[in-house]
Amino acid sequence: MTQSIALNQMSKMKFHGMMEAYKTVLDSNRHHDLNPEELINHLLQAEWEERENSKISRLFRTAKFRYSATVEELEFSQTRGLDKMQILRLADMSFIKRKENVLICGATGSGKSFIASALGNQACMQGIRTLYYNTTKLFPKLKMLKADGSYMKEIGRIEKQDLLILDDFGIQQLDEMGRMALLEIIEDRHGRASTIVVSQLPVTKWFETIGDSTIADAILDRLVHTAHRIELKGESMRKKR
């Protein structure tokens, strides 16, 4: 009876990990073998693991990565220009603690988005708030949000992310609204959070994409300073597959 009451209370308090662990202990009759301290530690550990797993799952859902990629799946080769040691250093996520950026450039199909998604997935696994955006969709979306008055809410949401991934930057030239939105995003994050920018264009061509030299200077000064650069080369990974 006491056990039933305990399970009911765990359920009401939403201690789901603890409840399932307690059920397992009861079903296996292990509770006779555990002293009170061991039982409490076991139940607390189960609840902690349940909450951590739920948090990580929620981070993955919110991030909305382009690919379900992992660092272990990356293909390293000199001809590709992908340095294994550099990626492993980035994969420990210390660059996020230092509020540094990552710039990934390369031709279509070179695997840029896959690498960015792999780093983003690694961040989520470590409990880091991450958001992925395709820039060809982001700026039109922000323009629509400005019209209905919810622009600042979305900008605030972006600002709160520990890691922001901006994919396919430079495919479309920015208009005035897009330039100002990008400046606001980068300004908000400068020295406070990390950004990964993925582009088919080399960094030297980003001035033209932004379209205004003064704003471009302000954006790139904040993005490029202390940024880690990955410049991919070689044939398309899609064609190889």
Secondary structure as GFF3:
##gff-version 3
##sequence-region A 1 241
A	DSSP	alpha_helix	2	12	.	.	.	ID=ss1
A	DSSP	alpha_helix	16	27	.	.	.	ID=ss2
A	DSSP	three_ten_helix	30	32	.	.	.	ID=ss3
A	DSSP	alpha_helix	36	63	.	.	.	ID=ss4
A	DSSP	three_ten_helix	71	73	.	.	.	ID=ss5
A	DSSP	alpha_helix	84	91	.	.	.	ID=ss6
A	DSSP	alpha_helix	94	97	.	.	.	ID=ss7
A	DSSP	beta_strand	102	105	.	.	.	ID=ss8
A	DSSP	alpha_helix	112	125	.	.	.	ID=ss9
A	DSSP	beta_strand	130	134	.	.	.	ID=ss10
A	DSSP	alpha_helix	135	148	.	.	.	ID=ss11
A	DSSP	alpha_helix	151	160	.	.	.	ID=ss12
A	DSSP	beta_strand	163	169	.	.	.	ID=ss13
A	DSSP	alpha_helix	176	189	.	.	.	ID=ss14
A	DSSP	beta_strand	194	199	.	.	.	ID=ss15
A	DSSP	three_ten_helix	203	205	.	.	.	ID=ss16
A	DSSP	alpha_helix	206	210	.	.	.	ID=ss17
A	DSSP	alpha_helix	213	224	.	.	.	ID=ss18
A	DSSP	beta_strand	228	231	.	.	.	ID=ss19
A	DSSP	alpha_helix	237	240	.	.	.	ID=ss20
###
